[in-house]
Amino acid sequence: MPVPIRTCLPVLLLSATLAAHAGWEGEAEASADFSRGNSRSDAWRVDLDVAKRTDHDRSSMLIEARRERAASDEGAVELVNERYLVSPKYERWRDGDDRYYGFVDPELKYNRFSYLKHRNSLIVGAGLRDAVFERGKLTLEVGPGYRRTVHSDDTRSNAPLLVVRNRFDYPIGDSIDFFQTLQLEYSRHEDLAELGVGLKSKLSEHFSVKFRVDWTYSEPVDSLTRRLDTESRFSVAYEF
């Protein structure tokens, strides 16, 4: 049974403390999300993103828990989904130059109420890190993979997958950064494109606030339905 979402924030904060004592670096984040478009829902979300590196490799772990509510046709607010995601990732490079690297990125996703009950994938690819454009830095990754999906009616689908993604960071001032993310996915069962832009403002050495907007377009190959969602997210982050 999934961990109740109300317990996730203290658990993640404890995990962040333990990870920091173990020599890992990262960020714990609590967010309020507002989706409009194909869906109309509000959500609370907590994330923990930790990493540890050596001269030749980097290991990281992303954990996410999200609780989503929406209004029914009668006007009552109902729980429509709980999502849990775990994504360990391993990167390795040669000769101490981490700008060019290979990576292995598995992802395990569980949706409590969605028609996509389980979605597990594995991506193996190559990346370019911190390419400099004036003061900005760009990270780009591309790779093939494989995805296995279990639907709510217990039907299963398997398909090869191609992923292209990037992140661009640009400092605006001493304490404010602009960032942009892009993820493109193509598989036999669904195409997806997600573009995000946002601002991050540091409040202190460890705390910051963020605001971002994501546009997500998905098109299941086996239907004529096209979906476009806009999600606004406000978050508070603790860096260690």
Disulfide bonds with the S-S distance in Angstrom:
none
